[in-house]
Amino acid sequence: MRKATMKDIAREAGVSVATVSYILNKVNNQTITEETRRRVLDAAGKLNYVPSLTARSLVKGKSGMLGLLYNRSGKDGFWKQLYYGYLSERMEDLCKRKGYHLLVLGLDADQPNLDIVQQREIDGVLLVDVKKEVFLDISVHFDRGVPVVLMDSMIDDPLFHKIIFDFKTAFESWRNRNSQSGEKGFLVMSSYVNEGMAEEIRLAASMDPDKVFILDADNQKELNDFLQQNQGNPGVIINEFAALQVSRVSHHNSHDLTVFCTSGCPDVLPPGMKTLMMEHPQKHVESAFQIMEYYIKSRRKASDRLDDGGPFEQYVSISLG
């Protein structure tokens, strides 16, 4: 089916192509009646008109393209791949509803190649689980006015906003639920390339090192032994997809398991697992998008926040309850 053009809209609405262009591109220095504006917008909706990214870029100086870049490792198991896939799907759905396109790119955690990104004009970037050592090498590839928001990353740089889960409060809530001080509990979590994020979780858990299992593709066969050693004790699993792997190997063991649902999809979990969830399923993605869109539309830079505070904190905390 042929895509509708501005010429088609002009014909349907009985106006000039120039008038259609002024209205759809929100050019405010032209005198256009509200009746004409409504007629053009109705015609655009009727014809399912989708604006060209190239045209929008020329008019607004913006491409309408956002980037989601995640760092992948050879140690990523299927649970981490599902995590990134679900995150990408949620972000893409939000971008579509808000009129943006999304470029999703998996980067080598140690030697990220940004050639594809540099070939495109990107208005904002969500960077997930990045090594502190390579973060600066990545961030300098984007123009000064392009907002870069971090997720699953603890990087002490006030120029960049970070979306993080409030694991400290989540573990406190879990301990209160189980009336445990934490010594008898255990934790299963995926590996992170951002060491600061992994350390933040370990500190929040406040468990002995031998009670924490860092799950990756190389050691997944050792998971059953770990679970047997902790049989009868309450446990925490961070992320629903990691919990799927735990459920595959723990069917012969007796555990009281609570999943911190960092993907917002508890429906994938098998019966019997308790949950701590976000306020609503897309809270983390929506927070990242809200920050990017604010800087895109206001044309402010994150450095401005250092002067006047700005509407967002450096660390944006997502509650699990």
C-alpha positions, 0 to 999 in steps of 0.5 A: 500500500502506497504511503500517504504524502503531504500532497495527498493530504492537501488534496483531501483537505482542499488546501495547498501543500505549503499549508499542510507542511506548516501545520504538520511541522508546527510552524507558528509564524503563519496565520492559519485558522483553527478550522483549516488546521483541524481539517488538515489534521483530520485528513492526515489521520484519515490517510494514516500519514507518517512523517518522513524522518528526513523531512522532520530532521530538515525542518526541526534540526532533529532526526526523531531517532533515539538509540538504545545501546547495550553492552553484551558479553560472551558470558551472557546467558539466555536470561540476559538476552531476554532482558535486553530483548524485552527492554528494547521492545518496551522502549520501541513501543514507547518511541512509537507512541511518542513519534520517535524511531529507535536504533537498537545496538549491542556493543562489545563490552570491552571494545565497543564499535560505534561506526553504525551510530556515527553514521546516523543523527541520533537525538538521545541515547539510553546506554545500558550496563556499560563499563566505567573504563569505556564509558568516556570513549562511548560518550564522546562520540555523541554531540554535546547537545545529545542527552545520554541516559544510563541504566544498570550503571553506577558511574560517578559523573554529574553530567549524566543521569542514571536510572537505577533500582532502589535495591537497598530498600527492596532488600530491606522489604524482603528481610522484613517479609521473611523476618530474617536478618539476612544471614540465612538468605541467598541471592542469585543475580546476573553478571554485570559488566558495570562493576559498580552496579554489581557492587551496589547490589552486593552491598544492598543484599548484605550477605556473605560472598558464599551466599551470592551466586553471579549467574552467567553462561559459564557457571550455570551448571554450578547453580544447582549445587549452590541451590542445594547448599541453600535448600530451605533458606529464603532466596532473592533472584534479581530479574524474572528471566534469571528466575526462569533459569533458577526454576529450571534447575531447582525443581527438586529443591525446596526454596522460598524465592522472591523475584525482584521484577526488574523487567516488569513482566512477572507473568513469565514466572512459575507459580509459587515465586513471590515478587517485588515489582515496579510501580508500573511495568515500564517505570524504568523505561519511561523515566529514561525516555522522559529525561531524554525527551526533556533535553531534546525538546528544551534544547538544554544540556545536562550541564545546565543542571549543575547551575540551576538543579534541573528537573531530574536528579543525577540518580533516578531511583526506581522502587520495587515493592 
